[in-house]
Amino acid sequence: MKQIKVLGPGCPKCKTTYTNVMEALKQSGIEADVTKVEDIEEMMKYNVLTTPVLMIDENIKIKGRVAQVNEIIELLG
C-alpha cells in the first residue's frame, strides 16, 4: 500500500492538496495510507521550506503548490 503525506501548517493550499489527494484516490480506486503532517518540527525533518508538500512513499513529488487531482493520479500510477 502506498504511503502519502501532505505536509503543511493547515493553510488553504494545504487543505486543498489534502482534499485533492483524497479525490484522486477515490477516482483511481487506489488504496493508500494518507497522513496530514501539520507539526512544524515534523515538517522540518523533511527539510522543506515551502508548503504544501506532497510525498508519496517518502519521496517529495510536489512542493510549494497545490497538487491537482489528475497530477496525483498520474504520480500514483
C-alpha positions as CSV (number, residue, x, y, z in Angstrom):
1,M,0.0,0.0,0.0
2,K,1.3,3.5,-0.9
3,Q,2.2,5.9,1.8
4,I,1.1,9.5,1.1
5,K,1.9,12.5,3.3
6,V,0.7,16.1,2.9
7,L,3.0,18.5,4.7
8,G,1.6,21.9,5.6
9,P,0.6,24.0,8.6
10,G,-3.1,23.9,7.7
11,C,-3.2,26.8,5.2
12,P,-5.9,26.8,2.5
13,K,-3.4,25.4,-0.1
14,C,-2.5,22.6,2.2
15,K,-6.1,21.7,2.9
16,T,-6.9,21.8,-0.9
17,T,-3.9,19.5,-1.6
18,Y,-5.2,17.0,1.0
19,T,-8.7,17.1,-0.4
20,N,-7.3,16.6,-3.9
21,V,-5.3,13.5,-2.7
22,M,-8.5,12.0,-1.3
23,E,-10.4,12.7,-4.5
24,A,-7.5,11.2,-6.6
25,L,-7.7,8.0,-4.5
26,K,-11.4,7.9,-4.9
27,Q,-11.3,8.3,-8.7
28,S,-8.4,5.9,-9.2
29,G,-9.5,3.2,-6.8
30,I,-6.0,3.1,-5.4
31,E,-5.7,2.4,-1.7
32,A,-3.2,4.4,0.3
33,D,-2.4,5.4,3.8
34,V,-2.8,9.2,3.9
35,T,-1.2,11.3,6.6
36,K,-1.6,15.0,7.1
37,V,1.5,16.5,8.8
38,E,0.9,19.9,10.3
39,D,3.5,19.9,13.0
40,I,6.3,22.3,12.1
41,E,9.0,20.3,13.8
42,E,7.9,17.1,12.0
43,M,7.9,19.0,8.7
44,M,11.5,20.3,9.4
45,K,12.7,16.7,9.4
46,Y,12.0,16.6,5.7
47,N,14.0,19.8,5.1
48,V,11.2,21.6,3.2
49,L,10.8,25.3,3.3
50,T,7.7,25.8,1.1
51,T,4.4,24.2,1.6
52,P,2.2,22.4,0.7
53,V,4.3,19.3,0.1
54,L,3.0,16.0,-1.4
55,M,5.1,13.0,-0.6
56,I,4.5,9.5,-1.9
57,D,6.4,6.6,-0.3
58,E,8.7,9.1,1.5
59,N,9.7,10.8,-1.8
60,I,8.8,14.5,-2.4
61,K,6.8,14.7,-5.5
62,I,5.3,18.3,-5.5
63,K,6.2,21.2,-3.2
64,G,5.2,24.8,-3.0
65,R,1.9,24.5,-4.9
66,V,-1.4,22.7,-4.9
67,A,-1.3,19.3,-6.5
68,Q,-4.1,18.8,-8.9
69,V,-6.2,15.6,-8.9
70,N,-5.2,14.4,-12.3
71,E,-1.5,15.0,-11.4
72,I,-1.8,13.0,-8.3
73,I,-3.4,10.1,-10.1
74,E,-0.5,10.1,-12.6
75,L,2.0,10.1,-9.7
76,L,0.3,7.1,-8.1
77,G,0.1,5.1,-11.3
